[in-house]
Amino acid sequence: MKVTVLGPWGGYPKAGEASAGYLVQKEGFNLLVDCGSGVLAQLQHYLPVEELDAVIISHYHPDHIADTGVLYHGRLIQSKISKELPELPIYAPPHDKEAFNRLSHEPYTVAKPYKENEELQVGPFTITFLKTTHPVTCFAMRIRDGEKSMVFTADSSYMKEFEQFANGTDLLLCECNLYSHMDGSSMGHMNSTDAAKIAKAASVGTLMLTHLPHFGVLEDLEQDAKKQFDGKVVLAASGLTWEE
């Protein structure tokens, strides 16, 4: 399994970068996890839009879905100037029917629902879900390929349930929108101590802090997390890859 960070930023992208987006690859299968602002431009550093096999969305805040529309345009244009492409499935929670339906632009993209309590098979990946604590319906994901696993917390304030959900995972891609002295419970976000607490209790291999804030010294997030978790801690950054 290979994971490439396309967008590490929370809320909106920094200049020339992207908000939430992660490319997960295995055996030639290309899965895009979230598709925030600027993600499509970043994706094309690694593969053309026509080689994407599936997309999965955690929730409908703009910093996680803003580029789904331009992804549809990309598939449409490439179908016209190159070759006809198959429908691109975009897996998403069906709770917001209007937002869910906007993901479908057949025959270029098609929205497909996933269910909280059911496994989803996407290419070589088996995906399970955990509803998070966030102002809108949002789901964390555990993605397994038969050998390795990763957990993407998506957006959430701290929940003890993450400890079991992420137990033994190789990579914990954990939102960290706040610094250790800040309480994100009312905002639906975590701080560096929250992320490290989950990583420690779950005995994860690597903790990657993402959905980063636009203020402060980002390295402080990493240093504060290392005070709580003695495993590997890294800050997400555009183009950063994890592979095992």
Beta strands, then each sheet from edge to edge (+ up, - down):
strand 1: 2-7
strand 2: 21-26
strand 3: 29-33
strand 4: 54-56
strand 5: 88-92
strand 6: 109-113
strand 7: 120-122
strand 8: 125-131
strand 9: 139-144
strand 10: 149-152
strand 11: 171-175
strand 12: 206-210
strand 13: 232-235
strand 14: 241-243
sheet 1: 6+ 5+ 4+ 3+ 2- 1+ 14-
sheet 2: 7+ 8- 9+ 10- 11- 12- 13-
end
